[in-house]
């Protein structure tokens, strides 16, 4: 190509008056220039090109709800020279190659919708109510407790009148893979259940404590009551609070149980160990028997609570951990073709995207995916 032609192409690129094919060519030159250059690019150069490519990526996907947060790439580039920038920008080039477009177009035929408000309520008498299709309003009466479903899909327990009946009856709410739900207990405590999770709780709290049992993941905003501590039992650990906000991740397929304190204070207890958490701290309990409780300071609340806020949020997260979240939310099986990639991913995007659009964003890292029925294959 003549030098004059190259300059014209670059001018068109800067004016944003360029065809998709020409854009790929210019950005490929830039990638090659970074890869071959002995010097690191300036921060301004990185920021300008990174911003343009990210905006083009979002335009390509065409989803207003998809938000990829800017990643501070400069420290990583200082640590790993221009190779990392090549990988990040190269993901955009890979995403726009014609054969990848054709592959994703084929995958869209078998696209998978995101999860939503889905749960099953099991009453004390064993009756089950599918909350997804249940009408708003009163669902059941159990003693002096009335169970209602609000217009926004929240399940609420209200005490209608005091009585002297000391019998404690329990309900269970369970979300499937691809489901989540919001519950308000009789004491006013709010509970959000993530996908493939459950909570067993009394319809009304009596005695000297308030105790519930969970599986999977749940976020609690506990109403303060100094006379009745609130306890969450899960997979060999107990979390005790008076009134506070915290998240518990206790999935069986995760390598550790993680309890993250947002505000207030909690006490985490296992068979042989206990620890007090301060706001911003996270306790980590490995699956090993009698393992000590590890405390992580400065846990990222946005990342921990992303699921509750209808987002995926990854920060240097390994691909298997990412795909476990994807699998639970889209109710799909994950299969790895060949060696499992050692890549770590960073970024944030909406959980309201279809599976193919979510995978397009993940492909920005350079990893390939294929949808077959209700299975995602990672290459």
C-alpha positions as CSV (number, residue, x, y, z in Angstrom):
1,X,0.0,0.0,0.0
2,X,1.3,3.5,-0.9
3,X,2.3,5.9,1.9
4,X,-0.3,8.4,0.7
5,X,-3.1,5.8,0.9
6,X,-2.0,4.9,4.5
7,X,-2.1,8.5,5.5
8,X,-5.6,8.9,4.0
9,X,-6.8,5.9,5.9
10,X,-5.5,7.2,9.2
11,X,-7.2,10.6,8.5
12,X,-10.5,8.9,7.8
13,X,-10.1,6.8,11.0
14,X,-9.6,9.9,13.1
15,X,-12.7,11.5,11.5
16,X,-14.6,8.3,12.3
17,X,-15.5,8.2,8.5
18,X,-14.2,4.8,7.8
19,X,-15.6,1.4,6.7
20,X,-15.5,-1.6,9.1
21,X,-12.9,-3.3,6.9
22,X,-10.7,-0.2,6.8
23,X,-11.1,0.2,10.6
24,X,-9.8,-3.3,11.1
25,X,-6.8,-2.6,8.9
26,X,-5.8,0.6,10.8
27,X,-6.2,-1.0,14.2
28,X,-4.2,-3.9,13.0
29,X,-1.4,-1.5,12.1
30,X,-1.6,0.0,15.5
31,X,-1.4,-3.4,17.2
32,X,1.6,-4.3,15.1
33,X,3.3,-1.0,15.9
34,X,2.9,-1.6,19.6
35,X,4.2,-5.1,19.4
36,X,7.3,-4.1,17.4
37,X,8.1,-0.9,19.3
38,X,11.0,-1.1,21.8
39,X,9.4,1.8,23.8
40,X,6.2,1.8,25.8
41,X,3.4,4.0,24.4
42,X,2.4,7.1,26.3
43,X,-0.6,6.9,28.7
44,X,-2.5,9.5,26.5
45,X,-1.9,7.2,23.5
46,X,-3.2,4.2,25.3
47,X,-6.2,6.0,26.7
48,X,-7.3,7.5,23.4
49,X,-7.1,4.2,21.4
50,X,-8.5,2.1,24.3
51,X,-11.5,4.5,24.6
52,X,-12.2,4.4,20.8
53,X,-12.0,0.6,20.6
54,X,-14.2,0.1,23.6
55,X,-16.8,2.5,22.1
56,X,-16.7,0.7,18.8
57,X,-17.1,-2.6,20.6
58,X,-20.3,-1.4,22.4
59,X,-21.7,0.0,19.1
60,X,-21.0,-3.4,17.5
61,X,-22.9,-5.2,20.2
62,X,-25.8,-2.8,20.0
63,X,-26.9,-3.2,23.6
64,X,-27.5,-0.1,25.6
65,X,-27.5,-2.0,28.9
66,X,-24.1,-3.5,28.3
67,X,-21.5,-1.5,30.2
68,X,-17.8,-2.3,30.1
69,X,-16.1,-0.3,32.8
70,X,-12.8,1.3,31.7
71,X,-9.8,-0.7,32.9
72,X,-6.7,1.1,34.1
73,X,-4.3,-0.6,31.7
74,X,-1.2,1.5,32.3
75,X,0.1,-0.3,35.4
76,X,-0.4,-3.6,33.7
77,X,1.5,-2.4,30.6
78,X,4.3,-1.2,32.8
79,X,4.6,-4.6,34.3
80,X,4.2,-6.6,31.1
81,X,5.3,-4.1,28.4
82,X,3.2,-3.7,25.3
83,X,2.2,-7.4,25.1
84,X,-0.9,-6.9,27.4
85,X,-2.1,-4.0,25.3
86,X,-1.7,-6.2,22.2
87,X,-3.9,-8.9,23.9
88,X,-6.6,-6.5,25.0
89,X,-6.9,-4.6,21.7
90,X,-6.3,-7.8,19.8
91,X,-9.5,-9.1,21.4
92,X,-11.4,-6.4,19.5
93,X,-9.8,-7.4,16.2
94,X,-10.6,-11.0,16.9
95,X,-14.2,-10.2,17.7
96,X,-14.5,-8.3,14.4
97,X,-13.0,-11.0,12.1
98,X,-15.6,-12.1,9.5
99,X,-15.4,-15.8,10.5
100,X,-16.1,-14.9,14.2
101,X,-19.1,-12.9,13.1
102,X,-20.5,-15.8,11.2
103,X,-19.9,-18.1,14.2
104,X,-21.8,-15.8,16.6
105,X,-24.6,-15.4,14.0
106,X,-25.0,-19.2,14.0
107,X,-24.9,-19.3,17.8
108,X,-27.7,-16.7,18.0
109,X,-30.0,-19.3,16.6
110,X,-29.6,-21.2,19.9
111,X,-29.4,-18.1,22.1
112,X,-30.2,-18.3,25.8
113,X,-32.2,-15.7,27.8
114,X,-30.8,-14.4,31.0
115,X,-32.2,-15.4,34.4
116,X,-34.9,-13.6,36.3
117,X,-37.2,-13.6,39.3
118,X,-37.9,-17.3,39.8
119,X,-38.4,-19.2,43.0
120,X,-40.5,-21.9,44.7
121,X,-42.0,-21.3,48.1
122,X,-42.6,-24.4,50.2
123,X,-45.0,-23.9,53.1
124,X,-45.0,-25.6,56.5
125,X,-47.7,-28.1,55.3
126,X,-45.6,-29.1,52.3
127,X,-47.6,-27.1,49.7
128,X,-45.4,-25.6,47.0
129,X,-46.1,-22.3,45.3
130,X,-44.3,-21.3,42.1
131,X,-43.7,-17.6,42.7
132,X,-42.9,-16.8,39.1
133,X,-46.4,-17.4,37.9
134,X,-48.2,-16.6,41.2
135,X,-50.6,-13.6,41.2
136,X,-49.8,-10.5,43.3
137,X,-51.5,-10.2,46.7
138,X,-52.1,-12.8,49.4
139,X,-50.6,-16.2,48.8
140,X,-51.1,-18.0,52.1
141,X,-52.0,-17.7,55.8
142,X,-50.0,-19.6,58.4
143,X,-51.3,-19.0,61.9
144,X,-51.1,-15.3,62.4
145,X,-48.7,-14.8,59.5
146,X,-49.9,-13.6,56.1
147,X,-47.7,-14.2,53.1
148,X,-48.1,-11.8,50.2
149,X,-46.4,-11.1,46.9
150,X,-45.9,-7.5,46.0
151,X,-46.2,-5.9,42.6
152,X,-42.5,-5.8,42.1
153,X,-42.2,-9.6,42.9
154,X,-41.1,-9.3,46.5
155,X,-42.3,-12.0,49.0
156,X,-43.4,-10.4,52.3
157,X,-44.3,-12.0,55.7
158,X,-46.6,-9.8,57.8
159,X,-47.7,-10.5,61.4
160,X,-51.4,-9.9,61.6
161,X,-51.9,-10.2,65.3
162,X,-50.1,-11.5,68.4
163,X,-51.0,-14.9,69.7
164,X,-49.7,-17.2,72.4
165,X,-49.0,-20.1,70.1
166,X,-45.4,-21.0,70.7
167,X,-45.2,-23.5,67.8
168,X,-42.5,-22.6,65.3
169,X,-43.2,-23.5,61.7
170,X,-40.8,-23.1,58.8
171,X,-41.0,-22.1,55.2
172,X,-38.4,-22.6,52.5
173,X,-37.7,-20.5,49.4
174,X,-35.5,-22.0,46.7
175,X,-34.3,-20.4,43.5
176,X,-33.4,-22.6,40.5
177,X,-30.4,-22.0,38.2
178,X,-31.3,-19.0,36.2
179,X,-33.4,-17.5,39.1
180,X,-33.1,-15.0,41.9
181,X,-35.6,-13.6,44.4
182,X,-36.2,-11.0,47.2
183,X,-37.8,-11.9,50.5
184,X,-38.8,-9.9,53.5
185,X,-39.0,-11.9,56.7
186,X,-41.5,-11.3,59.5
187,X,-39.0,-9.2,61.5
188,X,-38.5,-6.9,58.5
189,X,-35.1,-8.3,57.5
190,X,-34.5,-8.3,53.7
191,X,-33.0,-11.2,52.0
192,X,-31.9,-11.5,48.3
193,X,-31.3,-15.0,47.0
194,X,-28.9,-15.6,44.1
195,X,-29.4,-18.4,41.5
196,X,-29.4,-22.0,42.7
197,X,-29.8,-21.0,46.3
198,X,-32.3,-21.6,49.2
199,X,-33.2,-20.3,52.6
200,X,-35.1,-22.1,55.4
201,X,-36.7,-19.7,58.0
202,X,-39.5,-19.5,60.6
203,X,-42.6,-17.7,59.6
204,X,-42.2,-15.7,62.8
205,X,-39.3,-15.3,65.2
206,X,-39.7,-16.3,68.8
207,X,-37.3,-17.0,71.7
208,X,-33.9,-15.5,72.2
209,X,-32.5,-15.6,68.7
210,X,-33.5,-15.4,65.0
211,X,-32.0,-18.3,63.0
212,X,-32.1,-19.2,59.3
213,X,-30.3,-21.7,57.1
214,X,-29.1,-21.1,53.6
215,X,-27.4,-22.8,50.6
216,X,-25.8,-21.1,47.6
217,X,-25.6,-17.3,48.0
218,X,-27.6,-14.7,49.8
219,X,-27.4,-11.0,50.8
220,X,-28.9,-9.9,54.1
221,X,-30.0,-6.5,55.4
222,X,-30.8,-7.5,59.0
223,X,-33.2,-5.4,61.2
224,X,-31.4,-4.5,64.5
225,X,-32.7,-6.3,67.6
226,X,-30.2,-6.5,70.5
227,X,-32.4,-8.9,72.4
228,X,-32.6,-11.4,69.4
229,X,-29.3,-11.9,67.5
230,X,-29.7,-13.0,63.9
231,X,-27.8,-16.2,62.9
232,X,-27.2,-17.6,59.4
233,X,-26.3,-21.3,59.3
234,X,-24.5,-22.5,56.1
235,X,-22.3,-25.4,55.2
236,X,-20.4,-25.7,58.4
237,X,-20.3,-22.0,59.4
238,X,-22.4,-19.7,61.5
239,X,-22.7,-16.0,61.0
240,X,-24.1,-14.1,64.0
241,X,-25.2,-10.4,63.9
242,X,-27.5,-8.0,65.7
243,X,-28.3,-5.8,62.7
244,X,-26.1,-5.4,59.7
245,X,-25.6,-5.8,55.9
246,X,-23.6,-8.8,54.7
247,X,-23.2,-11.3,51.9
248,X,-22.7,-15.1,52.2
249,X,-21.4,-17.2,49.3
250,X,-21.5,-20.8,50.2
251,X,-22.0,-22.7,46.9
252,X,-20.8,-26.3,47.0
253,X,-18.9,-25.9,43.7
254,X,-16.9,-22.9,44.9
255,X,-13.5,-23.6,46.6
256,X,-14.3,-21.6,49.7
257,X,-17.1,-20.1,51.8
258,X,-16.9,-16.3,51.6
259,X,-18.7,-13.9,54.0
260,X,-18.4,-10.2,53.2
261,X,-19.5,-7.5,55.6
262,X,-20.9,-4.3,54.1
263,X,-21.8,-2.5,57.3
264,X,-22.1,-3.2,61.0
265,X,-20.3,-6.2,62.5
266,X,-20.6,-10.0,62.3
267,X,-19.0,-13.0,64.0
268,X,-18.1,-15.9,61.8
269,X,-17.8,-19.3,63.6
270,X,-16.8,-22.8,62.5
271,X,-16.3,-26.0,64.5
272,X,-13.0,-24.8,65.9
273,X,-12.4,-21.2,64.8
274,X,-14.2,-17.8,65.0
275,X,-13.5,-14.3,63.7
276,X,-15.0,-10.9,64.0
277,X,-15.4,-8.9,60.8
278,X,-15.3,-5.1,60.3
279,X,-17.0,-3.4,57.4
280,X,-15.1,-4.0,54.1
281,X,-13.6,-7.3,55.4
282,X,-14.3,-10.8,54.0
283,X,-13.8,-14.1,55.7
284,X,-12.7,-17.1,53.6
285,X,-13.1,-20.6,54.8
286,X,-11.6,-23.3,52.7
287,X,-13.1,-26.8,52.3
288,X,-10.3,-28.4,54.3
289,X,-11.4,-29.7,57.7
290,X,-10.5,-27.4,60.6
291,X,-8.9,-24.8,58.3
292,X,-8.4,-21.5,60.0
293,X,-10.6,-18.5,58.9
294,X,-8.7,-16.2,56.6
295,X,-9.6,-12.5,56.7
296,X,-9.3,-10.3,53.6
297,X,-9.2,-6.6,54.2
298,X,-10.6,-4.1,51.6
299,X,-12.9,-6.5,49.9
300,X,-14.6,-4.9,46.8
301,X,-18.3,-4.5,47.7
302,X,-19.2,-3.7,44.1
303,X,-17.8,-7.0,42.9
304,X,-19.4,-9.0,45.8
305,X,-22.8,-7.5,45.3
306,X,-22.8,-7.3,41.5
307,X,-25.2,-10.2,41.3
308,X,-27.7,-8.4,43.5
309,X,-27.3,-5.2,41.3
310,X,-28.0,-7.2,38.1
311,X,-24.4,-7.2,37.0
312,X,-21.4,-9.4,36.4
313,X,-18.2,-7.9,37.9
314,X,-14.8,-9.6,37.4
315,X,-11.4,-8.4,38.5
316,X,-8.5,-10.6,37.6
317,X,-10.9,-13.5,37.9
318,X,-9.9,-16.9,36.5
319,X,-12.0,-18.3,33.7
320,X,-13.4,-21.2,35.7
321,X,-14.8,-18.9,38.4
322,X,-16.3,-16.7,35.6
323,X,-17.9,-19.6,33.9
324,X,-19.4,-20.9,37.2
325,X,-21.3,-17.7,37.5
326,X,-22.3,-17.8,33.8
327,X,-23.5,-21.4,34.2
328,X,-25.7,-20.7,37.2
329,X,-27.3,-17.5,35.8
330,X,-28.0,-18.9,32.3
331,X,-28.8,-22.4,33.6
332,X,-26.2,-24.0,31.2
333,X,-23.5,-26.6,31.5
334,X,-19.9,-25.5,30.9
335,X,-17.6,-27.7,28.9
336,X,-13.9,-27.0,28.2
337,X,-12.5,-28.1,24.8
338,X,-8.8,-28.9,25.3
339,X,-6.7,-27.3,28.0
340,X,-8.5,-24.9,30.4
341,X,-7.4,-21.4,29.6
342,X,-5.3,-19.7,32.3
343,X,-6.6,-16.2,31.4
344,X,-7.9,-13.9,34.1
345,X,-10.7,-11.5,33.1
346,X,-11.7,-8.0,34.3
347,X,-14.8,-6.0,33.4
348,X,-18.4,-5.3,34.3
349,X,-21.5,-5.9,32.3
350,X,-25.3,-6.4,32.8
351,X,-26.8,-9.7,33.8
352,X,-29.8,-8.8,31.6
353,X,-27.9,-9.7,28.4
354,X,-28.6,-12.8,26.4
355,X,-25.9,-15.5,26.7
356,X,-24.5,-14.7,23.2
357,X,-24.1,-11.0,24.0
358,X,-22.5,-11.8,27.3
359,X,-20.1,-14.2,25.6
360,X,-19.3,-11.5,23.0
361,X,-18.0,-9.3,25.8
362,X,-16.0,-12.1,27.3
363,X,-14.5,-12.8,23.8
364,X,-13.0,-9.3,24.1
365,X,-10.3,-11.1,26.2
366,X,-9.4,-13.4,23.3
367,X,-11.2,-16.6,24.6
368,X,-13.6,-18.3,22.2
369,X,-17.0,-19.7,23.2
370,X,-19.7,-21.7,21.4
371,X,-23.3,-22.4,22.4
372,X,-24.8,-25.8,21.8
373,X,-28.3,-26.2,23.2
374,X,-27.9,-25.5,26.9
375,X,-24.2,-26.0,26.9
376,X,-21.4,-23.4,26.5
377,X,-18.1,-24.8,25.2
378,X,-15.0,-22.8,26.1
379,X,-12.1,-23.0,23.6
